[in-house]
Amino acid sequence: QVQLVESGGGLVQPGGSLRLSCAASGTRFVIYTMGWYRQAPGNQRELVARITNSGNTNYADSVKGRFTISRDNAKKMVNLQMNSLKPEDTAVYYCNANLGNRDYWGQGTQVTVSS
């Protein structure tokens, strides 16, 4: 079992930056693939970025070059640095831990990009 708690969301102007953090507890964090997903009103939840236990990353095309995912296995944390934010990045962002067919989710944190 994994418990995930996100933090760092908020309101930011277009072109600004935010850093999301996700703290994990309850299990061997190092074995999980960690990811960030987002869901905007009326849309399905979509993958934003993912990082494997060996540090391999992949990103949605819409955020490549702007967002960076990282993990600290000692602290059991995964971060998402978001730069050059756009209004279309507005969504609830969810932290995910995946191991095979097991998925765990945080409660989500709201990111709003607006002037």
Order of alpha helices (4+ residues) and beta strands (2+ residues): beta-beta-beta-beta-beta-beta-beta-beta-beta-beta-beta
